[in-house]
Amino acid sequence: MGTFSIWHWLIVLAIVLLLFGRGKIPSLMGDMAKGIKAFKAGMKEDPETPTPIDSSKTAASAETAGEASVKKDEAAQG
């Protein structure tokens, strides 16, 4: 009961060819290759990029926050 001989593999190949036919195997492999390529292309695509933050809005909000803390300090002192 050792390894399979060449005759075993030839019989298996003949059965596979009878079941699937000669033209089916290449078309199945081609379909599988197309699926793999589509999967890889989908993985390479960037998801929707977030919108960039407007720097003028962040600078304005930082200034108002700074002014508020200065006013708070002045009120605490005096």
C-alpha positions, 0 to 999 in steps of 0.5 A: 500500500505504498505511494501511488504508481504512474498507472494510478495517476493516469487512471485518475487523470482519465476519470477527471477528463471524462467527468469534466471534458477536455474544454472544461478544465481550461475554462475553469482555470481561466475563470479562477484566474479572473476571479483572483485578478478581480480580488487583487484589484479590489484590494489595491483600490483605496477606500473612500479617502476622508475629506481634508480638514480645512486648516482655516477652521482649525486655526480659528477654533484654536485662537478662540480656545486660546482667547477663552483660556486667557480670559478665564485666567484674567477672571481668576486673578482679578 
